[in-house]
């Protein structure tokens, strides 16, 4: 009998017409995968093969707006989900009400939860040195109380897996496959080893149920491939000399396409995706997908990982701030020309039709001022503003200190600032423009102000940063980021900027919340033009332990109105 190896993951639910969804599965052999919903909605798809693994992304049609329906997954007509004797609530697809009798009388409500940087939960019975997993804890709270309010969508903003920081269990598994004394050591080396990471991350029973019933949007960050991925042109050149790197980068891009990217697309986008059609048409799609990954690595501009999702009057733009970079010194950009134009077009399309614009980027746009100025100073030095000796020093510091956020690409930082100001101006501006980020292993709220002589947006503009979901928070990070927000830190940053001959940015900003340290998730609750922000941390109960089976709870540590109800 065909088995369900991983999934189901509820990935896409149509936020406008509300008639379609997609569900991703991995099976242990080729088969026809079906989704059958209460009420008659249905979908089926034949699996496709990549590197010995079988996958399907099942388009579901016939969903009724304003309803919530339980579903089952069948493989070759045999039900495999929910499992027999499951103690979890039914997996459901919730379709938003749009128009007609099912639509709410007042403004509809959208709950968007987000975060980044998640190590897999510790195995049951093993202590977890970094504390409770916020995603596991959210899932446990919802399974304990199925009637509780849950997110309408979950945004995972990077580092869904850690290819360069594997768990003890994975290291033991790797050691059975190959000699860890040979590079890349205890890091993953190929596609098969990537599948182990996703299996470890998504097979935790609580998390598996959560991902089966809450739609998810994903984008990669560096650890999905390797720390500091694409930090500079010299970094890329150096990595390409390593004999193990080509297999690593191709496997990273191939596995991202299969496990994360495909589910970001709507059924309509999948229907016109040439690569998806070609892979499914092959008896074994491995060679075609590998060819695509090699092309994407050699010419990042040939592929777009960024995408758009509309949820009624809220627009989400998930931006690739890793693979789309231009790294030539003197011309560094976070986004290449086509990617930047895509972002601009999507942000400015349909003025007046959006109450909220969400820009998801794994890396924060607004950092603590000291760190922002240090990154601009470093970029100037590495670019040669003070000569070759300083340039070599700048490159060394850039790699050592991970100076590679938007601030390290000053021209791109300014373009994003101008775009946000343009979106947020005028009579039809959205109520909020929220930049959602992770990466920096703490959470904070920052708000910009445009300098004198520049018009201030009508929209409430906020940088909302939330990480980690489940990872370590070294003391150096706690102290460094606290200092970075301080007045002394701000003055030190300006000294760095003067030394690097870096112009002041067009915006100033300050921290209006945080920093908060812990395993955590932020949630935006959007109702009409009103917006409320909540930050919840996973905390072990008194006397509890930190293993995956420990008793933990989500504790609200901050709640604020960004735009109050009228």
Protein Blocks (a to p, Z undefined) as FASTA:
>chain_A
ZZdfbdcddfbdcfklopaccdddddfbdcddddddehhiacddddddeehiacddddde
hiaehiacdddddeehiafbdcehiabdcdddddddfedjklcfbdcdddddddehiadd
ddehiacfkbpafklmmmmmmmmmmmbccdfbdcdeejkbcfklccfklmmmmmmmmcfk
bcehjacfbfklmmmmmmmmmmpmklmmmmmmpccdddddfklmoghihkbfklmmmmmm
pmklmmmmmmmmmmmmmmmmmmmpcfklmmmmmklmmmmmpmblklmmmmmmmmmmmmmm
lpcfbdcddehjaccddddfklmpcfbghiacfbdfklmmmmmmmmmgoghiafbdcddd
fbafbdcfklmmmmmmmmmmmnopnojklmmmmmmmmmmnopabfklmmmlmmmmmmmmm
mmmgcjkbcfbdcdddehjopacdddddddehiacdfbdcdddddddfbdcddfklmmmm
mmmmpmklmmmmmmmmmmnopacdfbdcddfedjdedddddddddehjbccddddddddd
ehiafbfkbccddddfbdcdfbdcZZ
